[in-house]
Amino acid sequence: MKRFIEDALKETNTSKTEYWEDKLIRDCQKVYQRIRREITQVHEDFFWNYWTTDVQAWANEYEIQREWVTVNEWEEDEYVVPWIDKVKRVYLLQWETYVELPQLSDYQERVGMKGWVLKDNHIILTWTPEEDITDWLKLEGTCIINQPDWTENSDDDIFPNWKELDYYKPIIATNLKIALWRSKQDFDKENIAKQDYQEELMEMKRYITERVQSIYYTNLTY
């Protein structure tokens, strides 16, 4: 990503004294958020993940995982599980298959239906398990995505865990060019950059529309 930003500065003849780092970071963050909104408008559940937890006997309340967890930290295929922002579904493991558990309304909870409710960042089962069961409870939901670090020695991921989106890093740099040409009052080049941005954005949306469905539903059946 740093290379694309440097290319944008060079193409627009912008020095670091003209465009100080704090402003550069703020502007890149704005574009990043805008692109994330565009992605979720195309596919609401694109930034999804899941986590599983053991169920303990006589405990029916479980706090939602909202921190980054490193998995397989001693192996080469290390990866991290992002925060769960919004719980979409809850499952119980039955005969080696996860079966969806219904989320209950207040009335359903009061009349004693079996399911789950969400209260104060906790999943509460409406009955009490009587034994310890490994990986019995599974949550799926959309993820909180950390803001990328745009500083000099940062990692180069714009969307960690979604490597297929690295191809679209130039979109951020193109949007940056729009702001730089505007600040120089070169409106012809600003309009060209706007056209490039729209084309790159439409390409990204086509990719998500055509391919993310299969990626999402393949992983969903895990």
Secondary structure, 3 states (H helix, E strand, C coil): CHHHHHHHHHHCCCCCCCCCHHHHHHHHHHHHHHHHHHHHHHCCCCCEEEEEEEECCCCCEEECCCCCEEECCCCCCCEEECEEEEEEEEEEEECCEEEEECECCHHHHHCCCCCEEEECCEEEECCCCCCCEEEEEEEEEEEECCCCCCCCCCCCCCCCCCHHHHHHHHHHHHHHHHHHHHHCCCHHHHHHHHHHHHHHHHHHHHHHHHHHHHHHHHHHCC
